[in-house]
């Protein structure tokens, strides 16, 4: 344990004299957390921790849910190779499978085309990223200052 005395200026013929209520403090210092303070050093107690906290701060993992975007368009079937005689049309979407029956069965398809293709933007439902953990003073590397008032002043 180390004793620390706060300095008091002395000049000329001033003599120390006992006076109650002085603002000067006498402190003792020790490693770790001292509870209770020793002897009559119970006026003030200060715990000080260096820059080595117990720290497990972090964040939960960020995630993105299903995107939900889609492509849409129209399937057009033609009798001829130059796409001038359309005989069937069906809507298509990338969100599900689609089969198109060609009637009568066995009918020849001269040409096919997918037209009016559009992309529908999806949305990502965000989750995670929430702060977690805590930081607290490290009691193992702390120092404690226990102080008492001085009963002497210099005038």
Secondary structure as GFF3:
##gff-version 3
##sequence-region A 1 155
A	DSSP	beta_strand	2	5	.	.	.	ID=ss1
A	DSSP	beta_strand	16	18	.	.	.	ID=ss2
A	DSSP	beta_strand	25	31	.	.	.	ID=ss3
A	DSSP	beta_strand	44	49	.	.	.	ID=ss4
A	DSSP	beta_strand	54	55	.	.	.	ID=ss5
A	DSSP	beta_strand	58	59	.	.	.	ID=ss6
A	DSSP	beta_strand	63	64	.	.	.	ID=ss7
A	DSSP	beta_strand	70	78	.	.	.	ID=ss8
A	DSSP	beta_strand	86	93	.	.	.	ID=ss9
A	DSSP	beta_strand	111	120	.	.	.	ID=ss10
A	DSSP	beta_strand	126	127	.	.	.	ID=ss11
A	DSSP	beta_strand	131	132	.	.	.	ID=ss12
A	DSSP	beta_strand	135	136	.	.	.	ID=ss13
A	DSSP	three_ten_helix	139	141	.	.	.	ID=ss14
A	DSSP	beta_strand	142	149	.	.	.	ID=ss15
A	DSSP	beta_strand	152	154	.	.	.	ID=ss16
###
